[in-house]
Amino acid sequence: MQLYALCDIDTLHKSAVDILTFASRAKALGAVVLQYRNKHADIATIKTDLIALRKIWEGFLIINDHYELAQFCDGVHIGQEDLVMIDSDPIRAIKILKLAIGEDKLIGLSTHNAHEVEIANTLDLNYIGLGAYRATSTKSDAKVLGEHLDTIASHSKHPVAAIGGVKLDDTFNHVTYHVIASGLISDENAK
């Protein structure tokens, strides 16, 4: 399995860790994808952060939600609500998104159950996020899939990124990426 580092600014601020330190830690642990997520900053701040990350990050750099900034990274990750905001028809929504960001950009979509995975299988995506595996402090309303996550992942035609409370030593049979956020901040996971 490959490491997908989630650079969540709120989580980093709570731990007094800056984005470049986080990116360096993720790189040292072999992460191949870095997703930048900032739910509260203005577009100018997010753009500045993406430019700074792009200077040091050699892997895939993904922006969460803000597809208008896709030119500064390799792709975009969106949630179910974001998809519906683009268009009520998911197939049309992905086509519109591809027009907005370009055919060469990656697209990831969050999924939370077997039904959403079935719909994702009809979409032109590069991967899906599936979870939450465990309860997390960043998404208090997330439905925990636990051991069912791997079974649901087996039905995806896309590579699956396990999300939500995933730890470095978790194992799955049908998951391509471990999405780790706060677990990369603590020194115990940096070994």
Secondary structure as UniProt FT lines:
FT   STRAND          2..8
FT   HELIX           9..14
FT   TURN            15..16
FT   HELIX           19..28
FT   TURN            29..30
FT   STRAND          33..37
FT   HELIX           43..56
FT   STRAND          60..64
FT   HELIX           67..72
FT   STRAND          75..78
FT   HELIX           80..86
FT   HELIX           90..101
FT   TURN            103..104
FT   STRAND          106..111
FT   HELIX           114..120
FT   TURN            121..122
FT   STRAND          127..131
FT   TURN            140..141
FT   TURN            146..147
FT   HELIX           148..153
FT   TURN            154..155
FT   STRAND          160..163
FT   TURN            168..169
FT   STRAND          177..180
FT   HELIX           182..184
FT   HELIX           187..189
//
